[in-house]
């Protein structure tokens, strides 16, 4: 998994991301809309969305822990 700094959109606004990508236009889908689109028409009632929301189901992932992982991972 890449570190936050390796993600193209981390700490960037849409115009900056456009420049990096060389794109004309960028639109983000709302997380709730994406979740609804995935769940609609299925028996699934919820999704694990921590990679989008930062809310981890374990409740033990903190910014400090993520910083430690980033500092200690081999990329």
PDB file of N, CA, C, O and CB in Angstrom:
ATOM      1  N   UNK A   1       0.846  -1.168   0.000  1.00  0.00           N
ATOM      2  CA  UNK A   1       0.000   0.000   0.000  1.00  0.00           C
ATOM      3  C   UNK A   1       0.893   1.234   0.000  1.00  0.00           C
ATOM      4  O   UNK A   1       1.822   1.318   0.804  1.00  0.00           O
ATOM      5  CB  UNK A   1      -0.963  -0.004   1.216  1.00  0.00           C
ATOM      6  N   UNK A   2       0.635   2.177  -0.873  1.00  0.00           N
ATOM      7  CA  UNK A   2       1.470   3.380  -0.897  1.00  0.00           C
ATOM      8  C   UNK A   2       1.266   4.229   0.348  1.00  0.00           C
ATOM      9  O   UNK A   2       0.232   4.155   1.012  1.00  0.00           O
ATOM     10  CB  UNK A   2       1.168   4.207  -2.140  1.00  0.00           C
ATOM     11  N   UNK A   3       2.262   5.027   0.646  1.00  0.00           N
ATOM     12  CA  UNK A   3       2.113   5.982   1.745  1.00  0.00           C
ATOM     13  C   UNK A   3       1.201   7.106   1.275  1.00  0.00           C
ATOM     14  O   UNK A   3       0.941   7.245   0.080  1.00  0.00           O
ATOM     15  CB  UNK A   3       3.503   6.542   2.213  1.00  0.00           C
ATOM     16  N   UNK A   4       0.723   7.896   2.208  1.00  0.00           N
ATOM     17  CA  UNK A   4      -0.148   9.019   1.841  1.00  0.00           C
ATOM     18  C   UNK A   4       0.557   9.968   0.881  1.00  0.00           C
ATOM     19  O   UNK A   4      -0.066  10.480  -0.049  1.00  0.00           O
ATOM     20  CB  UNK A   4      -0.599   9.781   3.093  1.00  0.00           C
ATOM     21  N   UNK A   5       1.850  10.210   1.094  1.00  0.00           N
ATOM     22  CA  UNK A   5       2.584  11.130   0.226  1.00  0.00           C
ATOM     23  C   UNK A   5       2.768  10.580  -1.187  1.00  0.00           C
ATOM     24  O   UNK A   5       3.013  11.344  -2.120  1.00  0.00           O
ATOM     25  CB  UNK A   5       3.937  11.439   0.831  1.00  0.00           C
ATOM     26  N   UNK A   6       2.651   9.261  -1.351  1.00  0.00           N
ATOM     27  CA  UNK A   6       2.773   8.659  -2.678  1.00  0.00           C
ATOM     28  C   UNK A   6       1.461   8.694  -3.458  1.00  0.00           C
ATOM     29  O   UNK A   6       1.451   8.409  -4.656  1.00  0.00           O
ATOM     30  CB  UNK A   6       3.251   7.228  -2.552  1.00  0.00           C
ATOM     31  N   UNK A   7       0.363   9.036  -2.804  1.00  0.00           N
ATOM     32  CA  UNK A   7      -0.927   9.119  -3.482  1.00  0.00           C
ATOM     33  C   UNK A   7      -1.034  10.456  -4.205  1.00  0.00           C
ATOM     34  O   UNK A   7      -0.719  11.502  -3.639  1.00  0.00           O
ATOM     35  CB  UNK A   7      -2.094   8.944  -2.476  1.00  0.00           C
ATOM     36  N   UNK A   8      -1.470  10.418  -5.427  1.00  0.00           N
ATOM     37  CA  UNK A   8      -1.468  11.610  -6.279  1.00  0.00           C
ATOM     38  C   UNK A   8      -2.334  12.748  -5.732  1.00  0.00           C
ATOM     39  O   UNK A   8      -2.022  13.917  -5.956  1.00  0.00           O
ATOM     40  CB  UNK A   8      -1.945  11.242  -7.661  1.00  0.00           C
ATOM     41  N   UNK A   9      -3.392  12.430  -5.034  1.00  0.00           N
ATOM     42  CA  UNK A   9      -4.304  13.474  -4.572  1.00  0.00           C
ATOM     43  C   UNK A   9      -4.031  13.932  -3.143  1.00  0.00           C
ATOM     44  O   UNK A   9      -4.672  14.869  -2.666  1.00  0.00           O
ATOM     45  CB  UNK A   9      -5.717  12.987  -4.673  1.00  0.00           C
ATOM     46  N   UNK A  10      -3.099  13.293  -2.459  1.00  0.00           N
ATOM     47  CA  UNK A  10      -2.853  13.648  -1.058  1.00  0.00           C
ATOM     48  C   UNK A  10      -2.376  15.093  -0.937  1.00  0.00           C
ATOM     49  O   UNK A  10      -1.389  15.490  -1.556  1.00  0.00           O
ATOM     50  CB  UNK A  10      -1.818  12.696  -0.435  1.00  0.00           C
ATOM     51  N   UNK A  11      -3.093  15.865  -0.130  1.00  0.00           N
ATOM     52  CA  UNK A  11      -2.771  17.272   0.144  1.00  0.00           C
ATOM     53  C   UNK A  11      -2.748  18.148  -1.104  1.00  0.00           C
ATOM     54  O   UNK A  11      -2.078  19.181  -1.125  1.00  0.00           O
ATOM     55  CB  UNK A  11      -1.438  17.360   0.829  1.00  0.00           C
ATOM     56  N   UNK A  12      -3.482  17.738  -2.153  1.00  0.00           N
ATOM     57  CA  UNK A  12      -3.566  18.552  -3.365  1.00  0.00           C
ATOM     58  C   UNK A  12      -5.020  18.920  -3.623  1.00  0.00           C
ATOM     59  O   UNK A  12      -5.934  18.158  -3.307  1.00  0.00           O
ATOM     60  CB  UNK A  12      -2.966  17.801  -4.585  1.00  0.00           C
ATOM     61  N   UNK A  13      -5.215  20.069  -4.187  1.00  0.00           N
ATOM     62  CA  UNK A  13      -6.543  20.498  -4.623  1.00  0.00           C
ATOM     63  C   UNK A  13      -6.742  20.050  -6.069  1.00  0.00           C
ATOM     64  O   UNK A  13      -5.781  19.712  -6.760  1.00  0.00           O
ATOM     65  CB  UNK A  13      -6.713  22.053  -4.487  1.00  0.00           C
ATOM     66  N   UNK A  14      -7.981  20.050  -6.515  1.00  0.00           N
ATOM     67  CA  UNK A  14      -8.315  19.540  -7.848  1.00  0.00           C
ATOM     68  C   UNK A  14      -7.471  20.185  -8.955  1.00  0.00           C
ATOM     69  O   UNK A  14      -6.982  19.452  -9.815  1.00  0.00           O
ATOM     70  CB  UNK A  14      -9.790  19.773  -8.132  1.00  0.00           C
ATOM     71  N   UNK A  15      -7.271  21.499  -8.990  1.00  0.00           N
ATOM     72  CA  UNK A  15      -6.445  22.067 -10.065  1.00  0.00           C
ATOM     73  C   UNK A  15      -5.011  21.516 -10.078  1.00  0.00           C
ATOM     74  O   UNK A  15      -4.426  21.328 -11.145  1.00  0.00           O
ATOM     75  CB  UNK A  15      -6.402  23.579  -9.928  1.00  0.00           C
ATOM     76  N   UNK A  16      -4.451  21.259  -8.891  1.00  0.00           N
ATOM     77  CA  UNK A  16      -3.102  20.692  -8.816  1.00  0.00           C
ATOM     78  C   UNK A  16      -3.079  19.261  -9.352  1.00  0.00           C
ATOM     79  O   UNK A  16      -2.149  18.871 -10.057  1.00  0.00           O
ATOM     80  CB  UNK A  16      -2.586  20.722  -7.368  1.00  0.00           C
ATOM     81  N   UNK A  17      -4.098  18.491  -9.015  1.00  0.00           N
ATOM     82  CA  UNK A  17      -4.183  17.109  -9.494  1.00  0.00           C
ATOM     83  C   UNK A  17      -4.335  17.108 -11.010  1.00  0.00           C
ATOM     84  O   UNK A  17      -3.724  16.286 -11.694  1.00  0.00           O
ATOM     85  CB  UNK A  17      -5.370  16.359  -8.824  1.00  0.00           C
ATOM     86  N   UNK A  18      -5.144  18.022 -11.538  1.00  0.00           N
ATOM     87  CA  UNK A  18      -5.296  18.154 -12.992  1.00  0.00           C
ATOM     88  C   UNK A  18      -3.951  18.380 -13.664  1.00  0.00           C
ATOM     89  O   UNK A  18      -3.642  17.753 -14.677  1.00  0.00           O
ATOM     90  CB  UNK A  18      -6.249  19.305 -13.331  1.00  0.00           C
ATOM     91  N   UNK A  19      -3.150  19.282 -13.095  1.00  0.00           N
ATOM     92  CA  UNK A  19      -1.832  19.571 -13.686  1.00  0.00           C
ATOM     93  C   UNK A  19      -0.949  18.330 -13.680  1.00  0.00           C
ATOM     94  O   UNK A  19      -0.298  18.024 -14.679  1.00  0.00           O
ATOM     95  CB  UNK A  19      -1.135  20.716 -12.924  1.00  0.00           C
ATOM     96  N   UNK A  20      -0.924  17.609 -12.549  1.00  0.00           N
ATOM     97  CA  UNK A  20      -0.086  16.414 -12.447  1.00  0.00           C
ATOM     98  C   UNK A  20      -0.536  15.357 -13.457  1.00  0.00           C
ATOM     99  O   UNK A  20       0.293  14.715 -14.103  1.00  0.00           O
ATOM    100  CB  UNK A  20      -0.134  15.840 -11.013  1.00  0.00           C
ATOM    101  N   UNK A  21      -1.845  15.182 -13.586  1.00  0.00           N
ATOM    102  CA  UNK A  21      -2.387  14.182 -14.513  1.00  0.00           C
ATOM    103  C   UNK A  21      -2.371  14.647 -15.969  1.00  0.00           C
ATOM    104  O   UNK A  21      -2.406  13.830 -16.890  1.00  0.00           O
ATOM    105  CB  UNK A  21      -3.802  13.832 -14.115  1.00  0.00           C
ATOM    106  N   UNK A  22      -2.318  15.943 -16.165  1.00  0.00           N
ATOM    107  CA  UNK A  22      -2.442  16.480 -17.510  1.00  0.00           C
ATOM    108  C   UNK A  22      -3.864  16.375 -18.025  1.00  0.00           C
ATOM    109  O   UNK A  22      -4.092  16.272 -19.231  1.00  0.00           O
ATOM    110  CB  UNK A  22      -1.501  15.764 -18.448  1.00  0.00           C
ATOM    111  N   UNK A  23      -4.825  16.403 -17.102  1.00  0.00           N
ATOM    112  CA  UNK A  23      -6.230  16.254 -17.478  1.00  0.00           C
ATOM    113  C   UNK A  23      -6.891  17.615 -17.670  1.00  0.00           C
ATOM    114  O   UNK A  23      -6.422  18.632 -17.159  1.00  0.00           O
ATOM    115  CB  UNK A  23      -6.986  15.446 -16.416  1.00  0.00           C
ATOM    116  N   UNK A  24      -7.987  17.608 -18.418  1.00  0.00           N
ATOM    117  CA  UNK A  24      -8.752  18.832 -18.646  1.00  0.00           C
ATOM    118  C   UNK A  24      -9.707  19.121 -17.500  1.00  0.00           C
ATOM    119  O   UNK A  24      -9.961  20.279 -17.167  1.00  0.00           O
ATOM    120  CB  UNK A  24      -9.527  18.732 -19.948  1.00  0.00           C
ATOM    121  N   UNK A  25     -10.238  18.054 -16.896  1.00  0.00           N
ATOM    122  CA  UNK A  25     -11.281  18.212 -15.894  1.00  0.00           C
ATOM    123  C   UNK A  25     -11.248  17.005 -14.960  1.00  0.00           C
ATOM    124  O   UNK A  25     -10.924  15.895 -15.383  1.00  0.00           O
ATOM    125  CB  UNK A  25     -12.682  18.366 -16.560  1.00  0.00           C
ATOM    126  N   UNK A  26     -11.577  17.223 -13.711  1.00  0.00           N
ATOM    127  CA  UNK A  26     -11.584  16.147 -12.723  1.00  0.00           C
ATOM    128  C   UNK A  26     -12.819  16.297 -11.852  1.00  0.00           C
ATOM    129  O   UNK A  26     -13.099  17.381 -11.342  1.00  0.00           O
ATOM    130  CB  UNK A  26     -10.288  16.163 -11.859  1.00  0.00           C
ATOM    131  N   UNK A  27     -13.553  15.211 -11.682  1.00  0.00           N
ATOM    132  CA  UNK A  27     -14.737  15.209 -10.838  1.00  0.00           C
ATOM    133  C   UNK A  27     -14.606  14.045  -9.856  1.00  0.00           C
ATOM    134  O   UNK A  27     -14.333  12.912 -10.252  1.00  0.00           O
ATOM    135  CB  UNK A  27     -16.051  15.095 -11.692  1.00  0.00           C
ATOM    136  N   UNK A  28     -14.801  14.336  -8.598  1.00  0.00           N
ATOM    137  CA  UNK A  28     -14.794  13.283  -7.587  1.00  0.00           C
ATOM    138  C   UNK A  28     -16.223  12.823  -7.322  1.00  0.00           C
ATOM    139  O   UNK A  28     -17.150  13.631  -7.271  1.00  0.00           O
ATOM    140  CB  UNK A  28     -14.127  13.775  -6.278  1.00  0.00           C
ATOM    141  N   UNK A  29     -16.383  11.528  -7.158  1.00  0.00           N
ATOM    142  CA  UNK A  29     -17.681  10.989  -6.757  1.00  0.00           C
ATOM    143  C   UNK A  29     -17.760  11.024  -5.240  1.00  0.00           C
ATOM    144  O   UNK A  29     -16.792  10.679  -4.563  1.00  0.00           O
ATOM    145  CB  UNK A  29     -17.892   9.535  -7.298  1.00  0.00           C
ATOM    146  N   UNK A  30     -18.884  11.431  -4.706  1.00  0.00           N
ATOM    147  CA  UNK A  30     -19.079  11.430  -3.258  1.00  0.00           C
ATOM    148  C   UNK A  30     -19.041   9.995  -2.749  1.00  0.00           C
ATOM    149  O   UNK A  30     -19.544   9.087  -3.411  1.00  0.00           O
ATOM    150  CB  UNK A  30     -20.421  12.115  -2.875  1.00  0.00           C
ATOM    151  N   UNK A  31     -18.450   9.788  -1.582  1.00  0.00           N
ATOM    152  CA  UNK A  31     -18.314   8.449  -1.016  1.00  0.00           C
ATOM    153  C   UNK A  31     -19.671   7.786  -0.826  1.00  0.00           C
ATOM    154  O   UNK A  31     -19.836   6.612  -1.158  1.00  0.00           O
ATOM    155  CB  UNK A  31     -17.573   8.511   0.315  1.00  0.00           C
ATOM    156  N   UNK A  32     -20.635   8.515  -0.302  1.00  0.00           N
ATOM    157  CA  UNK A  32     -21.973   7.960  -0.097  1.00  0.00           C
ATOM    158  C   UNK A  32     -22.614   7.519  -1.400  1.00  0.00           C
ATOM    159  O   UNK A  32     -23.269   6.479  -1.452  1.00  0.00           O
ATOM    160  CB  UNK A  32     -22.861   8.976   0.588  1.00  0.00           C
ATOM    161  N   UNK A  33     -22.426   8.312  -2.463  1.00  0.00           N
ATOM    162  CA  UNK A  33     -22.979   7.944  -3.773  1.00  0.00           C
ATOM    163  C   UNK A  33     -22.315   6.688  -4.312  1.00  0.00           C
ATOM    164  O   UNK A  33     -22.982   5.827  -4.886  1.00  0.00           O
ATOM    165  CB  UNK A  33     -22.809   9.096  -4.773  1.00  0.00           C
ATOM    166  N   UNK A  34     -20.993   6.578  -4.128  1.00  0.00           N
ATOM    167  CA  UNK A  34     -20.282   5.383  -4.579  1.00  0.00           C
ATOM    168  C   UNK A  34     -20.776   4.156  -3.813  1.00  0.00           C
ATOM    169  O   UNK A  34     -21.023   3.105  -4.404  1.00  0.00           O
ATOM    170  CB  UNK A  34     -18.754   5.556  -4.397  1.00  0.00           C
ATOM    171  N   UNK A  35     -20.915   4.295  -2.516  1.00  0.00           N
ATOM    172  CA  UNK A  35     -21.388   3.190  -1.682  1.00  0.00           C
ATOM    173  C   UNK A  35     -22.793   2.773  -2.113  1.00  0.00           C
ATOM    174  O   UNK A  35     -23.070   1.580  -2.238  1.00  0.00           O
ATOM    175  CB  UNK A  35     -21.377   3.589  -0.185  1.00  0.00           C
ATOM    176  N   UNK A  36     -23.672   3.729  -2.337  1.00  0.00           N
ATOM    177  CA  UNK A  36     -25.036   3.418  -2.785  1.00  0.00           C
ATOM    178  C   UNK A  36     -25.031   2.690  -4.121  1.00  0.00           C
ATOM    179  O   UNK A  36     -25.794   1.744  -4.315  1.00  0.00           O
ATOM    180  CB  UNK A  36     -25.866   4.699  -2.896  1.00  0.00           C
ATOM    181  N   UNK A  37     -24.175   3.127  -5.046  1.00  0.00           N
ATOM    182  CA  UNK A  37     -24.119   2.499  -6.364  1.00  0.00           C
ATOM    183  C   UNK A  37     -23.639   1.058  -6.278  1.00  0.00           C
ATOM    184  O   UNK A  37     -24.096   0.210  -7.044  1.00  0.00           O
ATOM    185  CB  UNK A  37     -23.209   3.294  -7.287  1.00  0.00           C
ATOM    186  N   UNK A  38     -22.729   0.771  -5.365  1.00  0.00           N
ATOM    187  CA  UNK A  38     -22.214  -0.589  -5.202  1.00  0.00           C
ATOM    188  C   UNK A  38     -23.254  -1.489  -4.550  1.00  0.00           C
ATOM    189  O   UNK A  38     -23.438  -2.635  -4.960  1.00  0.00           O
ATOM    190  CB  UNK A  38     -20.927  -0.581  -4.366  1.00  0.00           C
ATOM    191  N   UNK A  39     -23.931  -0.969  -3.539  1.00  0.00           N
ATOM    192  CA  UNK A  39     -24.884  -1.763  -2.756  1.00  0.00           C
ATOM    193  C   UNK A  39     -26.213  -1.972  -3.483  1.00  0.00           C
ATOM    194  O   UNK A  39     -26.853  -3.011  -3.321  1.00  0.00           O
ATOM    195  CB  UNK A  39     -25.138  -1.091  -1.419  1.00  0.00           C
ATOM    196  N   UNK A  40     -26.624  -1.002  -4.273  1.00  0.00           N
ATOM    197  CA  UNK A  40     -27.938  -1.040  -4.918  1.00  0.00           C
ATOM    198  C   UNK A  40     -28.158  -2.355  -5.677  1.00  0.00           C
ATOM    199  O   UNK A  40     -27.326  -2.776  -6.481  1.00  0.00           O
ATOM    200  CB  UNK A  40     -28.087   0.147  -5.877  1.00  0.00           C
ATOM    201  N   UNK A  41     -29.294  -2.986  -5.398  1.00  0.00           N
ATOM    202  CA  UNK A  41     -29.669  -4.217  -6.080  1.00  0.00           C
ATOM    203  C   UNK A  41     -28.980  -5.460  -5.551  1.00  0.00           C
ATOM    204  O   UNK A  41     -29.067  -6.521  -6.169  1.00  0.00           O
ATOM    205  CB  UNK A  41     -29.382  -4.086  -7.519  1.00  0.00           C
ATOM    206  N   UNK A  42     -28.295  -5.352  -4.419  1.00  0.00           N
ATOM    207  CA  UNK A  42     -27.618  -6.518  -3.843  1.00  0.00           C
ATOM    208  C   UNK A  42     -28.098  -6.751  -2.419  1.00  0.00           C
ATOM    209  O   UNK A  42     -28.855  -5.955  -1.863  1.00  0.00           O
ATOM    210  CB  UNK A  42     -26.085  -6.332  -3.867  1.00  0.00           C
ATOM    211  N   UNK A  43     -27.647  -7.849  -1.843  1.00  0.00           N
ATOM    212  CA  UNK A  43     -27.962  -8.154  -0.449  1.00  0.00           C
ATOM    213  C   UNK A  43     -26.980  -7.481   0.515  1.00  0.00           C
ATOM    214  O   UNK A  43     -27.145  -7.565   1.732  1.00  0.00           O
ATOM    215  CB  UNK A  43     -27.955  -9.666  -0.230  1.00  0.00           C
ATOM    216  N   UNK A  44     -25.978  -6.827  -0.022  1.00  0.00           N
ATOM    217  CA  UNK A  44     -24.973  -6.161   0.794  1.00  0.00           C
ATOM    218  C   UNK A  44     -25.604  -4.927   1.440  1.00  0.00           C
ATOM    219  O   UNK A  44     -26.306  -4.162   0.779  1.00  0.00           O
ATOM    220  CB  UNK A  44     -23.725  -5.771  -0.060  1.00  0.00           C
ATOM    221  N   UNK A  45     -25.349  -4.742   2.734  1.00  0.00           N
ATOM    222  CA  UNK A  45     -25.936  -3.599   3.438  1.00  0.00           C
ATOM    223  C   UNK A  45     -24.902  -2.550   3.837  1.00  0.00           C
ATOM    224  O   UNK A  45     -25.264  -1.419   4.159  1.00  0.00           O
ATOM    225  CB  UNK A  45     -26.663  -4.076   4.670  1.00  0.00           C
ATOM    226  N   UNK A  46     -23.623  -2.913   3.819  1.00  0.00           N
ATOM    227  CA  UNK A  46     -22.586  -1.971   4.217  1.00  0.00           C
ATOM    228  C   UNK A  46     -21.268  -2.394   3.585  1.00  0.00           C
ATOM    229  O   UNK A  46     -21.096  -3.554   3.209  1.00  0.00           O
ATOM    230  CB  UNK A  46     -22.461  -1.895   5.765  1.00  0.00           C
ATOM    231  N   UNK A  47     -20.347  -1.459   3.469  1.00  0.00           N
ATOM    232  CA  UNK A  47     -19.033  -1.728   2.904  1.00  0.00           C
ATOM    233  C   UNK A  47     -17.956  -1.225   3.849  1.00  0.00           C
ATOM    234  O   UNK A  47     -18.173  -0.277   4.604  1.00  0.00           O
ATOM    235  CB  UNK A  47     -18.887  -1.075   1.518  1.00  0.00           C
ATOM    236  N   UNK A  48     -16.819  -1.848   3.806  1.00  0.00           N
ATOM    237  CA  UNK A  48     -15.660  -1.389   4.555  1.00  0.00           C
ATOM    238  C   UNK A  48     -14.988  -0.331   3.672  1.00  0.00           C
ATOM    239  O   UNK A  48     -14.426  -0.661   2.628  1.00  0.00           O
ATOM    240  CB  UNK A  48     -14.668  -2.590   4.924  1.00  0.00           C
ATOM    241  N   UNK A  49     -15.045   0.918   4.083  1.00  0.00           N
ATOM    242  CA  UNK A  49     -14.630   2.028   3.236  1.00  0.00           C
ATOM    243  C   UNK A  49     -13.443   2.807   3.809  1.00  0.00           C
ATOM    244  O   UNK A  49     -13.242   3.971   3.462  1.00  0.00           O
ATOM    245  CB  UNK A  49     -15.792   2.963   3.026  1.00  0.00           C
ATOM    246  N   UNK A  50     -12.658   2.174   4.683  1.00  0.00           N
ATOM    247  CA  UNK A  50     -11.596   2.907   5.370  1.00  0.00           C
ATOM    248  C   UNK A  50     -10.582   3.538   4.415  1.00  0.00           C
ATOM    249  O   UNK A  50     -10.008   4.581   4.728  1.00  0.00           O
ATOM    250  CB  UNK A  50     -10.881   1.984   6.319  1.00  0.00           C
ATOM    251  N   UNK A  51     -10.357   2.923   3.263  1.00  0.00           N
ATOM    252  CA  UNK A  51      -9.385   3.513   2.330  1.00  0.00           C
ATOM    253  C   UNK A  51      -9.892   4.828   1.758  1.00  0.00           C
ATOM    254  O   UNK A  51      -9.104   5.617   1.236  1.00  0.00           O
ATOM    255  CB  UNK A  51      -9.078   2.537   1.190  1.00  0.00           C
ATOM    256  N   UNK A  52     -11.189   5.075   1.847  1.00  0.00           N
ATOM    257  CA  UNK A  52     -11.759   6.338   1.375  1.00  0.00           C
ATOM    258  C   UNK A  52     -12.063   7.299   2.512  1.00  0.00           C
ATOM    259  O   UNK A  52     -11.960   8.513   2.338  1.00  0.00           O
ATOM    260  CB  UNK A  52     -13.018   6.075   0.587  1.00  0.00           C
ATOM    261  N   UNK A  53     -12.435   6.776   3.668  1.00  0.00           N
ATOM    262  CA  UNK A  53     -12.888   7.623   4.770  1.00  0.00           C
ATOM    263  C   UNK A  53     -11.856   7.804   5.884  1.00  0.00           C
ATOM    264  O   UNK A  53     -11.926   8.770   6.645  1.00  0.00           O
ATOM    265  CB  UNK A  53     -14.137   7.049   5.350  1.00  0.00           C
ATOM    266  N   UNK A  54     -10.902   6.882   5.982  1.00  0.00           N
ATOM    267  CA  UNK A  54      -9.940   6.924   7.078  1.00  0.00           C
ATOM    268  C   UNK A  54     -10.515   6.415   8.384  1.00  0.00           C
ATOM    269  O   UNK A  54      -9.869   6.516   9.427  1.00  0.00           O
ATOM    270  CB  UNK A  54      -9.440   8.324   7.266  1.00  0.00           C
ATOM    271  N   UNK A  55     -11.730   5.863   8.341  1.00  0.00           N
ATOM    272  CA  UNK A  55     -12.374   5.303   9.535  1.00  0.00           C
ATOM    273  C   UNK A  55     -12.203   3.788   9.496  1.00  0.00           C
ATOM    274  O   UNK A  55     -12.921   3.094   8.775  1.00  0.00           O
ATOM    275  CB  UNK A  55     -13.899   5.700   9.610  1.00  0.00           C
ATOM    276  N   UNK A  56     -11.256   3.282  10.269  1.00  0.00           N
ATOM    277  CA  UNK A  56     -10.913   1.863  10.250  1.00  0.00           C
ATOM    278  C   UNK A  56     -11.782   1.083  11.224  1.00  0.00           C
ATOM    279  O   UNK A  56     -12.036   1.534  12.341  1.00  0.00           O
ATOM    280  CB  UNK A  56      -9.435   1.664  10.587  1.00  0.00           C
ATOM    281  N   UNK A  57     -12.237  -0.093  10.795  1.00  0.00           N
ATOM    282  CA  UNK A  57     -13.171  -0.884  11.603  1.00  0.00           C
ATOM    283  C   UNK A  57     -12.562  -1.327  12.923  1.00  0.00           C
ATOM    284  O   UNK A  57     -13.293  -1.578  13.880  1.00  0.00           O
ATOM    285  CB  UNK A  57     -13.632  -2.099  10.826  1.00  0.00           C
ATOM    286  N   UNK A  58     -11.247  -1.429  12.996  1.00  0.00           N
ATOM    287  CA  UNK A  58     -10.617  -1.861  14.246  1.00  0.00           C
ATOM    288  C   UNK A  58     -10.659  -0.774  15.306  1.00  0.00           C
ATOM    289  O   UNK A  58     -10.602  -1.054  16.503  1.00  0.00           O
ATOM    290  CB  UNK A  58      -9.177  -2.274  13.994  1.00  0.00           C
ATOM    291  N   UNK A  59     -10.761   0.476  14.852  1.00  0.00           N
ATOM    292  CA  UNK A  59     -10.764   1.586  15.795  1.00  0.00           C
ATOM    293  C   UNK A  59      -9.399   1.875  16.385  1.00  0.00           C
ATOM    294  O   UNK A  59      -9.274   2.743  17.248  1.00  0.00           O
ATOM    295  CB  UNK A  59     -11.727   1.310  16.896  1.00  0.00           C
ATOM    296  N   UNK A  60      -8.368   1.164  15.937  1.00  0.00           N
ATOM    297  CA  UNK A  60      -7.032   1.331  16.518  1.00  0.00           C
ATOM    298  C   UNK A  60      -6.043   2.002  15.573  1.00  0.00           C
ATOM    299  O   UNK A  60      -4.882   2.191  15.936  1.00  0.00           O
ATOM    300  CB  UNK A  60      -6.489  -0.007  16.933  1.00  0.00           C
ATOM    301  N   UNK A  61      -6.475   2.364  14.381  1.00  0.00           N
ATOM    302  CA  UNK A  61      -5.575   3.007  13.425  1.00  0.00           C
ATOM    303  C   UNK A  61      -5.647   4.516  13.643  1.00  0.00           C
ATOM    304  O   UNK A  61      -6.676   5.149  13.408  1.00  0.00           O
ATOM    305  CB  UNK A  61      -5.949   2.631  11.946  1.00  0.00           C
ATOM    306  N   UNK A  62      -4.546   5.064  14.088  1.00  0.00           N
ATOM    307  CA  UNK A  62      -4.474   6.498  14.391  1.00  0.00           C
ATOM    308  C   UNK A  62      -3.511   7.171  13.413  1.00  0.00           C
ATOM    309  O   UNK A  62      -2.753   6.487  12.726  1.00  0.00           O
ATOM    310  CB  UNK A  62      -4.018   6.737  15.868  1.00  0.00           C
ATOM    311  N   UNK A  63      -3.531   8.483  13.345  1.00  0.00           N
ATOM    312  CA  UNK A  63      -2.545   9.179  12.512  1.00  0.00           C
ATOM    313  C   UNK A  63      -1.110   8.840  12.926  1.00  0.00           C
ATOM    314  O   UNK A  63      -0.222   8.741  12.079  1.00  0.00           O
ATOM    315  CB  UNK A  63      -2.765  10.693  12.593  1.00  0.00           C
ATOM    316  N   UNK A  64      -0.892   8.667  14.210  1.00  0.00           N
ATOM    317  CA  UNK A  64       0.441   8.310  14.697  1.00  0.00           C
ATOM    318  C   UNK A  64       0.854   6.931  14.179  1.00  0.00           C
ATOM    319  O   UNK A  64       1.995   6.736  13.759  1.00  0.00           O
ATOM    320  CB  UNK A  64       0.477   8.333  16.241  1.00  0.00           C
ATOM    321  N   UNK A  65      -0.075   5.982  14.209  1.00  0.00           N
ATOM    322  CA  UNK A  65       0.216   4.649  13.704  1.00  0.00           C
ATOM    323  C   UNK A  65       0.519   4.695  12.209  1.00  0.00           C
ATOM    324  O   UNK A  65       1.476   4.067  11.756  1.00  0.00           O
ATOM    325  CB  UNK A  65      -0.957   3.702  13.982  1.00  0.00           C
ATOM    326  N   UNK A  66      -0.276   5.425  11.444  1.00  0.00           N
ATOM    327  CA  UNK A  66      -0.039   5.533  10.003  1.00  0.00           C
ATOM    328  C   UNK A  66       1.315   6.175   9.721  1.00  0.00           C
ATOM    329  O   UNK A  66       2.011   5.764   8.793  1.00  0.00           O
ATOM    330  CB  UNK A  66      -1.158   6.346   9.333  1.00  0.00           C
ATOM    331  N   UNK A  67       1.691   7.165  10.502  1.00  0.00           N
ATOM    332  CA  UNK A  67       3.014   7.796  10.349  1.00  0.00           C
ATOM    333  C   UNK A  67       4.117   6.790  10.623  1.00  0.00           C
ATOM    334  O   UNK A  67       5.116   6.758   9.905  1.00  0.00           O
ATOM    335  CB  UNK A  67       3.158   9.009  11.296  1.00  0.00           C
ATOM    336  N   UNK A  68       3.950   5.963  11.657  1.00  0.00           N
ATOM    337  CA  UNK A  68       4.931   4.939  11.983  1.00  0.00           C
ATOM    338  C   UNK A  68       5.060   3.938  10.841  1.00  0.00           C
ATOM    339  O   UNK A  68       6.171   3.577  10.451  1.00  0.00           O
ATOM    340  CB  UNK A  68       4.548   4.221  13.280  1.00  0.00           C
ATOM    341  N   UNK A  69       3.919   3.486  10.301  1.00  0.00           N
ATOM    342  CA  UNK A  69       3.943   2.535   9.185  1.00  0.00           C
ATOM    343  C   UNK A  69       4.676   3.148   7.996  1.00  0.00           C
ATOM    344  O   UNK A  69       5.531   2.501   7.392  1.00  0.00           O
ATOM    345  CB  UNK A  69       2.504   2.124   8.779  1.00  0.00           C
ATOM    346  N   UNK A  70       4.344   4.386   7.662  1.00  0.00           N
ATOM    347  CA  UNK A  70       4.989   5.045   6.525  1.00  0.00           C
ATOM    348  C   UNK A  70       6.497   5.165   6.731  1.00  0.00           C
ATOM    349  O   UNK A  70       7.271   4.986   5.792  1.00  0.00           O
ATOM    350  CB  UNK A  70       4.381   6.431   6.302  1.00  0.00           C
ATOM    351  N   UNK A  71       6.908   5.467   7.954  1.00  0.00           N
ATOM    352  CA  UNK A  71       8.336   5.630   8.237  1.00  0.00           C
ATOM    353  C   UNK A  71       9.085   4.305   8.213  1.00  0.00           C
ATOM    354  O   UNK A  71      10.299   4.280   8.009  1.00  0.00           O
ATOM    355  CB  UNK A  71       8.526   6.295   9.586  1.00  0.00           C
ATOM    356  N   UNK A  72       8.371   3.207   8.419  1.00  0.00           N
ATOM    357  CA  UNK A  72       9.029   1.911   8.542  1.00  0.00           C
ATOM    358  C   UNK A  72       8.787   0.955   7.396  1.00  0.00           C
ATOM    359  O   UNK A  72       9.344  -0.143   7.386  1.00  0.00           O
ATOM    360  CB  UNK A  72       8.599   1.268   9.782  1.00  0.00           C
ATOM    361  N   UNK A  73       7.974   1.340   6.432  1.00  0.00           N
ATOM    362  CA  UNK A  73       7.719   0.424   5.329  1.00  0.00           C
ATOM    363  C   UNK A  73       8.800   0.554   4.274  1.00  0.00           C
ATOM    364  O   UNK A  73       9.427   1.602   4.123  1.00  0.00           O
ATOM    365  CB  UNK A  73       6.343   0.684   4.715  1.00  0.00           C
ATOM    366  N   UNK A  74       9.000  -0.526   3.554  1.00  0.00           N
ATOM    367  CA  UNK A  74       9.958  -0.524   2.453  1.00  0.00           C
ATOM    368  C   UNK A  74       9.185  -0.342   1.181  1.00  0.00           C
ATOM    369  O   UNK A  74       8.366  -1.195   0.838  1.00  0.00           O
ATOM    370  CB  UNK A  74      10.805  -1.828   2.412  1.00  0.00           C
ATOM    371  N   UNK A  75       9.414   0.751   0.457  1.00  0.00           N
ATOM    372  CA  UNK A  75       8.725   0.986  -0.816  1.00  0.00           C
ATOM    373  C   UNK A  75       9.644   0.657  -1.952  1.00  0.00           C
ATOM    374  O   UNK A  75       9.259   0.786  -3.114  1.00  0.00           O
ATOM    375  CB  UNK A  75       8.236   2.435  -0.931  1.00  0.00           C
TER     376      UNK A  75
END
